Amino acid sequence: MFGNHIFRGRASVWLGIAGVLLFLWACQDGVGIKEGGNSEPTQGRESSSETIVEPEPISQELAPEDAGAEVMSEDHESSLPETEPSENSVEGDAKPQGECGELPELPSDKTWTVEVDGTTRYYRVFVPSNYDRNKATPLVLNFHGVSNDAYTQVWLSGMESKAELAGFIAVHPEGGTLPSRSWNAGNCCQPAAALGIDDVSFVRAMLDDLSKKLCIDKRRIFATGISNGGMLAYRLACEVSDRIAAIAPVAASMVFSPCKPPRAVPVMMFHGTLDSVVPYAGNPFLLYPSVSSNTDHWVEHNQCQDKKERTFDQGDAYCDAYKEGCKDDATVEVCTVLGGGHTWPGGMPVPQLGYTSLSLDATDAMWTFFQKHPMPVNPSTP
């Protein structure tokens, strides 16, 4: 379900059902692991004027035939907020000599490619209209779940709309294996994990490529994702903490071990108590650690005091933060949705995967968290 397909209608309900079945199939061969913000989340998009068009089912293909083709149709482009270019907007022939030195012309395509171990990998890039090639700009990596793709994740999370409003670059990478697109997050998910796909090298190569074409703020590169994509965000915190400043997994568990990054990493996690795919209490059969186990791991690693503070409590959602004593202010924050399913809080509802909260907007909340947690200039060693 990937590549540069163009969506033209509303998704069939079978998409969600097929996705769940593929996810459960993909996880059954996984090997278990041992269990081990100071943000102020905002309300959901219930009253928002943003409109994102839901995609219809797309075919399974290994890779797009034309890497330069647009992923999104003109109709979908018009569904995003229309903002007038600011005085800092990119001008076509300008060759800046600013904070990032001389950069090439900004590619017109949204789908970019990079070679990793002889394989072409794809990722979708959204640059906000007020982007200034002479000024370092934050970047958010947003990874899709099993059997989904980059644009589905755009639609689900509303990340590109947020990027336009807040002025950061949003990147949605594509998983690279069939029969269900997946990420090698450690012990999940299949077939990427079983095939040993090196998604960590893909992320590093992608960041190198982005830095050659865009003025990226190297202290403000963040990672998020849902389900298997959130699992990969956890792995990046473990193995790429030299480049990823903070993470915010959604409906995910940490399936990579051992996880001992050389510095404290700020973590904000979101999870529903009735998530049937990646359960809140963990899954003994698939050996997914529970939310409390994931929390304990990062609280201990970041050397935070075992004292939590309620930072958000509204409707069916609440957030607790461990922020006292943390090395380099590396807060650990856990947001819980009572009755929430395998969904993105405040995002587009997917009824087949359970209840979606409108009390908490994960996209807004994590951006607030990210803004408070850039990469330390001289990080301490835990």
C-alpha positions in Angstrom: 0.0 0.0 0.0 2.9 2.4 -0.8 4.6 4.6 -3.2 3.4 7.6 -5.1 -0.3 6.6 -5.6 -2.9 9.2 -5.9 -6.0 8.9 -3.6 -9.3 10.0 -5.1 -12.0 8.9 -2.7 -13.0 7.7 0.7 -11.4 4.5 2.1 -13.3 1.3 2.2 -13.9 0.0 5.7 -12.1 -3.2 4.5 -8.8 -1.2 4.6 -8.8 -1.0 8.4 -9.8 -4.7 8.7 -7.1 -5.8 6.3 -4.6 -3.6 8.1 -5.3 -5.2 11.5 -5.1 -8.7 10.0 -1.8 -8.0 8.3 -0.4 -6.4 11.5 -1.3 -9.4 13.6 0.1 -11.7 11.0 3.3 -9.7 10.8 3.9 -9.8 14.5 3.4 -13.5 15.1 7.0 -14.4 14.2 8.5 -11.7 16.4 10.9 -12.6 19.2 10.1 -11.0 22.6 12.3 -8.7 24.7 12.7 -8.3 28.4 10.6 -5.6 29.9 12.6 -3.3 31.5 7.4 16.4 29.0 6.7 19.1 30.3 4.2 19.5 27.5 0.7 20.9 27.8 -1.3 19.0 25.3 -4.0 20.8 23.5 -7.6 19.9 22.7 -8.4 17.8 19.7 -9.3 19.0 16.2 -13.1 18.9 16.9 -13.4 22.6 16.1 -10.6 22.8 13.6 -11.1 24.2 10.1 -8.5 21.8 8.7 -9.8 19.2 6.3 -7.8 16.2 5.1 -9.2 13.9 2.5 -9.4 10.2 3.4 -7.6 7.9 0.9 -9.2 4.9 -0.7 -7.5 1.5 -0.7 -4.4 1.2 -2.8 -2.7 -1.8 -4.4 0.4 -3.6 -3.0 3.4 -2.6 -5.0 7.1 -2.8 -4.0 8.0 0.7 -5.1 6.7 3.5 -7.3 7.7 3.3 -10.9 8.3 7.0 -11.1 10.0 8.3 -7.9 9.5 11.9 -9.1 5.7 11.7 -9.4 3.5 13.5 -6.9 2.0 11.5 -4.1 -0.9 13.8 -3.6 -3.4 15.0 -6.2 -4.3 18.7 -6.7 -7.5 18.1 -4.8 -5.6 16.9 -1.8 -3.2 19.8 -2.0 -6.2 22.2 -1.8 -7.5 20.4 1.3 -4.5 21.6 3.3 -4.5 25.1 4.8 -4.0 27.8 2.2 -1.5 30.3 3.5 0.1 33.2 1.7 3.9 32.9 1.2 5.8 34.9 3.7 8.7 37.1 3.0 10.9 34.1 4.0 9.4 31.8 1.4 11.6 30.0 -1.1 12.3 31.9 -4.3 13.0 29.8 -7.3 16.4 31.0 -8.5 17.9 32.2 -5.2 21.2 30.5 -4.1 21.5 31.2 -0.4 24.7 31.7 1.5 23.3 31.6 5.0 23.2 29.4 8.1 23.5 26.2 6.0 25.8 27.5 3.3 25.0 27.1 -0.4 22.1 24.7 -1.1 20.8 23.3 -4.4 17.4 24.3 -5.7 14.5 22.9 -3.7 13.2 19.8 -5.5 9.7 20.2 -6.9 8.7 16.6 -6.2 7.3 15.5 -2.9 8.6 12.0 -3.2 12.4 11.8 -2.7 14.7 8.8 -2.9 17.9 7.6 -1.4 20.1 4.5 -2.1 20.7 2.2 0.9 22.7 -0.9 0.4 21.9 -1.0 -3.3 18.1 -0.5 -2.7 16.1 2.6 -3.6 14.2 3.8 -0.6 11.4 6.4 -0.8 10.2 9.2 1.5 7.7 12.0 1.3 8.8 15.6 2.1 6.6 18.5 3.1 8.3 21.9 3.3 6.2 24.7 4.9 5.5 27.8 2.8 7.5 30.1 5.1 10.6 28.0 4.8 13.8 30.1 4.7 16.8 28.4 3.1 19.1 30.7 5.1 17.6 29.6 8.4 17.9 26.2 10.1 14.4 24.5 10.3 13.2 21.8 12.7 12.3 18.4 11.2 9.8 15.7 12.3 10.0 12.1 11.0 6.6 10.4 11.1 6.5 6.6 10.4 3.4 4.7 9.3 2.2 1.4 10.7 2.2 -2.1 9.1 0.4 -2.3 5.8 0.0 1.4 5.5 2.0 4.1 3.7 3.3 7.6 3.9 0.2 9.4 2.7 -2.1 7.3 5.0 0.1 8.5 7.9 -0.3 12.1 6.6 -4.0 11.7 6.6 -4.2 9.9 9.9 -2.1 12.3 11.9 -2.6 15.7 10.2 1.2 16.2 10.5 1.6 18.2 7.3 -1.1 20.6 8.3 0.6 21.1 11.6 4.0 21.6 9.8 2.5 24.3 7.7 1.1 26.1 10.7 4.1 25.7 13.0 6.8 26.1 10.3 8.7 22.7 10.5 9.6 20.2 7.8 7.5 17.0 7.9 8.9 13.8 6.5 6.9 10.6 6.0 9.2 7.7 5.0 8.0 4.6 3.2 8.5 1.1 4.6 10.2 -1.0 2.0 9.0 -4.7 2.0 6.0 -6.7 0.9 3.5 -8.4 1.4 2.8 -5.8 4.1 5.0 -2.6 4.4 6.7 -2.8 7.7 9.7 -1.5 9.7 12.5 -3.5 11.4 12.0 -2.1 14.9 13.9 -5.0 16.5 11.6 -7.9 17.2 8.8 -6.6 15.1 7.4 -6.4 12.5 7.4 -8.9 9.7 8.6 -9.2 7.0 11.1 -6.4 7.7 12.4 -7.8 10.9 12.7 -11.4 9.6 14.5 -10.1 6.5 16.9 -8.0 8.6 16.0 -4.8 6.7 18.3 -2.1 7.9 15.9 0.7 8.6 18.3 2.4 10.9 20.8 2.9 8.0 17.8 4.1 5.9 17.0 6.8 8.4 20.7 7.9 8.7 21.0 8.0 4.9 17.7 9.9 4.6 18.9 12.5 7.2 22.1 12.9 5.2 20.2 13.4 2.0 17.8 15.9 3.6 20.7 17.9 5.0 22.2 18.3 1.6 19.0 19.8 0.1 17.4 21.6 3.0 18.5 23.8 5.9 17.9 21.4 8.7 18.2 22.4 12.4 20.4 19.5 13.5 19.5 20.0 17.2 15.8 19.7 16.4 15.2 16.5 14.6 12.4 14.4 16.1 10.7 11.1 15.5 7.2 9.8 15.9 4.9 7.1 14.4 2.1 4.8 15.1 2.2 1.1 15.9 5.1 -0.4 14.1 6.2 3.1 13.1 6.2 4.1 16.8 8.2 1.0 17.5 10.8 2.2 15.0 10.8 5.6 16.8 11.8 3.8 20.0 14.6 2.0 18.2 15.9 5.3 16.8 16.0 6.7 20.4 18.1 3.7 21.3 20.5 3.7 18.2 20.4 7.1 16.7 20.3 9.4 19.7 23.2 11.3 18.2 20.8 12.7 15.6 17.3 12.2 17.0 16.6 14.8 19.8 13.3 13.3 21.2 10.6 10.9 20.3 6.8 10.6 20.7 5.5 7.0 19.8 1.8 6.5 19.4 0.1 3.1 20.1 3.5 1.4 20.2 5.7 -0.7 22.4 9.5 -0.8 22.6 10.6 -4.1 20.9 14.3 -3.4 20.6 16.8 -4.6 23.2 19.2 -3.8 24.7 18.4 -0.1 24.6 21.2 1.9 26.1 21.7 5.2 24.2 24.8 7.2 25.3 22.6 10.1 26.5 19.2 10.7 28.1 16.4 10.9 25.5 13.1 12.8 26.1 10.2 10.5 25.4 6.5 11.3 25.1 4.2 8.3 24.6 0.5 8.0 23.7 -1.6 4.9 24.3 -5.2 3.8 24.6 -6.3 1.5 27.4 -8.4 -0.6 25.0 -5.8 -1.0 22.2 -6.3 -4.6 21.0 -3.4 -4.6 18.6 -0.6 -3.3 20.9 -2.3 -3.7 24.3 -1.7 -1.1 27.1 -0.9 -3.9 29.5 1.4 -5.6 27.0 1.1 -8.9 25.1 2.7 -12.0 26.7 2.2 -14.0 23.4 3.9 -11.4 21.2 6.1 -10.4 24.2 5.3 -6.7 23.9 6.3 -4.8 27.0 3.5 -2.9 28.8 3.2 0.9 28.8 4.3 0.9 32.4 7.4 -1.2 31.6 8.3 1.2 28.7 7.8 4.1 31.0 10.0 2.5 33.8 12.8 1.9 31.2 13.1 5.5 30.2 12.5 7.0 33.7 15.4 4.9 34.9 17.6 5.5 31.8 17.1 9.3 32.0 17.7 9.2 35.8 14.4 10.9 36.5 12.9 10.7 40.0 10.1 8.3 40.3 7.6 11.1 40.9 5.0 12.0 38.3 3.1 15.2 37.8 -0.3 15.3 36.1 0.2 17.8 33.2 -3.1 17.3 31.4 -6.5 15.9 32.4 -9.5 16.6 30.2 -12.3 14.4 29.0 -11.1 10.8 28.4 -7.4 11.6 28.4 -4.7 12.5 30.9 -0.9 12.9 30.8 1.6 12.2 33.6 5.2 13.6 33.3 8.4 12.5 35.1 10.6 15.6 35.0 12.3 16.0 38.3 16.0 15.1 38.3 16.1 14.0 34.7 19.5 14.3 33.0 19.6 17.2 30.5 15.9 17.8 31.2 15.0 14.6 29.4 11.4 14.4 30.5 9.4 11.2 30.2 5.7 11.8 29.6 2.9 9.3 29.3 -0.5 10.2 27.8 -3.3 7.7 28.4 -6.7 7.6 26.6 -9.4 5.9 28.6 -11.1 3.4 26.3 -8.8 4.5 23.4 -8.1 2.0 20.6 -5.2 1.5 18.2 -5.6 5.1 17.1 -4.0 8.5 16.9 -5.6 10.8 19.5 -7.1 13.9 17.9 -6.4 12.3 14.4 -8.7 10.9 11.8 -11.0 8.2 13.3 -10.5 4.6 12.2 -13.5 2.8 13.8 -12.2 -0.7 12.9 -9.3 0.0 15.2 -11.2 1.4 18.1 -12.1 4.7 19.7 -10.3 7.9 18.8 -10.2 10.6 21.5 -11.0 14.2 20.6 -10.0 15.4 24.1 -6.3 15.2 23.3 -4.5 16.1 20.1 -1.4 14.0 19.9 0.1 16.0 17.0 -0.3 19.3 18.8 0.9 17.9 22.1 4.0 16.2 20.7 5.0 19.4 18.8 4.8 21.3 22.1 6.9 18.6 23.7 9.5 18.6 20.9 9.9 22.4 21.1 11.0 22.1 24.7 13.5 19.3 24.0 16.1 20.2 21.4 19.4 18.1 21.4 21.6 19.2 24.3 24.7 21.1 23.2 26.9 19.0 25.5 24.7 16.0 26.6 25.5 14.2 29.8 26.2 10.5 29.9 23.6 8.5 32.0 
